[in-house]
Amino acid sequence: MNSIRLTIILFLALYPQFLLANDGNQILRKVDERLFPESFESYRKIINEEPNGNVKEFVFFTVKKGQDKVAMLYLEPASDRGRATLRLGDNMWLHIPNVGRPIRITSMQSVVGGVFSNADIMQLDYSVEYTAEIQEQTDEVWILSAKALTKTVAYDRLKMWVQKDSYNLLKIEAYAATGMLIKTINFKEIKDFGGGIIRPAVMETTSPLYKGYRSVMIYAGMKKRSLADEVFTLAYLDRLVELRK
């Protein structure tokens, strides 16, 4: 009996994915761990391409703490420099320099236009907003069906392709409650950022609702960083620039 138990323990230690074979939520948490350290900073560029050939670019300095605190400072273009956004759970605000109070914004709006929504740009951990189950799988990937936990979440359902050997997210299809496909996001170019952070450096999205439009998000300089809770307050938005010194 003891030898059987030992064999099972060794098997599960060598093949931990076996534990996840029927637990979509465990896989989703592993995806979050792969994408987001507990507390970090990063630089991101968003490139919006339009059907007429116009291209608009934005650069941000972003900090995130825990599962649901995100703050973001605009660096480029110069006309938007100094703007900042804050997300605390379902609540989002935009701070514009020399304007009174921060403005409330919604998850489905976009502070930069293009195909990425505010929910995409200020992404929380997926496991905070969704419950998941395995829809199907191959030898290489799990395909999860993730259902929104509340009606305030930007997308009612996500179909997610997750690489089995690494838990890297490969692709997402985002759907409305009606079943309509809203957008597709592809995750590309796995990069080692150092400090144990290995994740896709590029996210590319298109939407059947915005034919001919494409948006790309590129991560750079991602690293773990301890951040005080004060950073994630409305009062701190005009001081985010201090974190870059």
Residue pairs with C-beta under 8 A, 6 or more apart in sequence:
11 18
12 18
12 19
17 164
17 165
19 26
20 26
20 27
20 30
21 134
22 134
23 134
24 131
24 132
24 133
24 134
24 142
24 144
24 145
24 146
25 127
25 131
25 132
25 133
27 132
27 134
27 142
27 144
27 162
27 167
28 126
28 127
28 130
28 132
28 144
28 146
28 160
29 127
30 167
31 126
31 127
31 160
31 162
31 167
31 168
31 169
32 67
32 125
32 126
32 127
33 167
34 166
34 167
34 168
34 169
34 198
34 199
35 169
35 199
35 200
36 64
36 125
37 195
37 196
37 197
37 224
38 65
38 66
38 224
39 64
39 65
39 66
39 224
39 225
39 226
39 227
40 63
40 64
40 197
40 222
40 223
40 224
40 225
41 61
41 62
41 63
41 221
41 222
41 223
41 225
41 227
41 243
42 61
42 62
42 219
42 220
42 221
42 222
42 223
43 59
43 60
43 61
43 62
43 75
43 219
43 220
43 221
43 222
44 59
44 60
44 62
44 217
44 218
44 219
44 220
45 57
45 58
45 59
45 60
45 217
45 218
45 220
46 57
46 58
46 59
46 60
46 112
46 114
46 116
46 121
46 215
46 216
46 217
46 218
47 55
47 56
47 57
47 215
47 216
47 218
48 55
48 56
48 57
48 58
48 112
48 113
48 114
48 115
48 213
48 214
48 215
49 55
49 213
49 214
49 215
49 216
50 56
50 212
50 213
51 211
51 212
51 213
56 112
56 113
56 114
57 76
57 77
58 74
58 76
58 77
58 80
58 112
59 74
59 75
59 76
60 72
60 73
60 74
60 75
61 72
61 73
61 75
61 240
61 243
61 244
62 70
62 71
62 72
62 73
63 70
63 71
63 72
63 225
63 227
63 231
63 240
63 243
64 70
64 71
65 227
65 229
65 231
65 232
67 124
67 125
67 127
67 128
68 87
68 88
68 89
68 124
68 125
68 128
69 87
69 88
69 229
69 232
70 85
70 86
70 87
70 122
70 123
70 124
70 232
71 84
71 85
71 86
71 87
71 231
71 232
71 236
71 237
71 240
72 84
72 85
72 86
72 121
72 122
72 240
73 82
73 83
73 84
73 240
73 241
73 243
73 244
74 80
74 81
74 82
74 83
74 84
75 81
82 97
82 238
82 241
83 94
83 95
83 96
83 97
83 111
84 94
84 95
84 237
84 238
84 240
85 92
85 93
85 94
85 95
85 105
85 111
85 118
85 121
85 122
85 237
86 92
86 93
86 95
86 102
86 232
86 233
86 234
86 237
87 118
87 122
87 124
88 232
89 124
89 128
90 107
90 150
90 152
90 153
91 104
92 104
92 105
92 106
92 107
92 118
92 122
93 102
93 103
93 104
93 105
93 234
93 237
94 102
94 103
94 105
94 111
95 102
95 103
95 234
95 237
95 238
96 103
97 238
101 234
102 234
102 237
105 111
105 118
106 118
107 117
107 118
107 119
107 152
107 153
107 154
108 117
108 118
108 119
108 154
109 117
109 118
110 116
110 117
110 118
110 121
111 118
111 121
112 121
114 213
114 215
115 183
115 205
115 206
115 207
115 210
115 213
115 214
115 215
116 205
116 215
116 217
117 154
118 154
119 153
119 154
119 155
120 154
120 185
120 203
120 205
120 217
121 217
126 132
126 146
126 158
126 160
129 148
129 149
129 150
129 153
130 146
130 147
130 148
130 149
130 153
130 158
131 146
131 147
131 149
132 144
132 145
132 146
132 147
132 160
133 144
133 145
134 142
134 143
134 144
134 145
135 143
135 144
135 145
135 159
136 143
137 143
137 164
139 164
140 163
140 164
140 165
141 161
141 162
141 163
141 164
141 170
142 161
142 162
142 164
143 159
143 160
143 161
143 162
144 158
144 159
144 160
144 162
145 157
145 158
145 159
145 160
146 157
146 158
146 159
146 160
147 156
147 157
148 155
148 156
148 157
154 174
155 174
155 175
155 176
155 182
156 175
156 176
156 177
157 174
157 175
157 177
158 172
158 173
158 174
158 175
159 172
159 173
159 175
160 169
160 171
160 172
161 169
161 170
161 171
161 172
162 168
162 169
162 170
163 169
163 170
166 190
166 198
168 187
168 190
168 199
168 200
169 187
169 200
170 186
170 187
171 184
171 185
171 186
171 187
172 184
172 185
172 187
173 181
173 183
173 184
174 181
174 182
174 183
174 184
174 185
175 181
175 182
176 182
181 208
182 207
182 209
183 205
183 206
183 207
183 208
183 209
184 205
184 206
184 207
185 203
185 204
185 205
186 203
186 204
186 205
187 200
187 202
187 203
188 200
188 201
188 202
188 203
188 204
189 200
189 201
189 202
190 198
190 199
190 200
190 201
191 198
191 199
191 200
191 201
191 219
192 198
193 199
193 201
193 219
193 221
193 222
193 223
194 223
195 223
195 224
197 222
197 223
197 224
199 219
199 222
200 219
201 218
201 219
201 220
202 216
202 217
202 218
202 219
203 216
203 217
204 214
204 215
204 216
204 217
205 214
205 215
205 216
205 217
206 213
206 214
206 215
207 213
227 243
230 236
231 240
231 243
